[in-house]
Amino acid sequence: MGISKNKGLLIVCHTFNEKNSEEVTIRIFSCRKATKREAIEYGGEQ
């Protein structure tokens, strides 16, 4: 989950790879506006 610049709720798909305690890679591969149902379910607004 994330929030856009205009305060819209986003669904974000990502991978997380911790190479060691000081190096982490996060890869975002998909992001979309949350549906009205998802927004209600997670307490956000559509």
Order of alpha helices (4+ residues) and beta strands (2+ residues): beta-beta-beta-alpha
